[in-house]
Amino acid sequence: MKKSILQVIHESAKGLFDIGLMDAKTMRSFDAMRAIDVGLDSLKKGTKFPQKTVMID
């Protein structure tokens, strides 16, 4: 399976974070980008996300 560009970038960023060359705030930005990429990939594959249920009294 091919990796997306954002997945490769995230893995590189994690490596930098793991050895202390990137701070936690910057790593969270890369985590957020990766989460968006995963969500978009799931939508392309037709994955159904659970509906949010709202209760009204």
Secondary structure, 3 states (H helix, E strand, C coil): CCCCHHHHHHHHHHHHHHCCCCCHHHHHHHHHHHHHHHHHHHHHCCCCCCCCCCCCC
